[in-house]
Amino acid sequence: MIFASGPVSAESLRDAIARRHGIVPPVIGVLTQVDLLSPADVSEPPYDDPEKQANIALALANLGVDSTFFSVVPNNSLGKSAVRSLRSN
């Protein structure tokens, strides 16, 4: 058995199992309680709210998961400026 005294990353867990058993297992993470993320009034799936989707993606990214989210911007000069700024970074 592999024991840890505190939180371990998925990568270190996979490495420990690979060293001990000679295989690299898939690791599945579960993000729970996304209904509590802001905005809290959007608490039932599907989470069609752009802010809720962005906060879920951010929570996944903080766990080290490659995450992407999309948002709708207005089709005006402000929206076009925002898109140009995002693409330049």
Secondary structure, 3 states (H helix, E strand, C coil): CCCCCCCCCHHHHHHHHHHHHCCCCCCCCCCCCHHHCCCCCCCCCCCCCHHHHHHHHHHHHHCCCCCCCCCCCCCCHHHHHHHHHHHHC
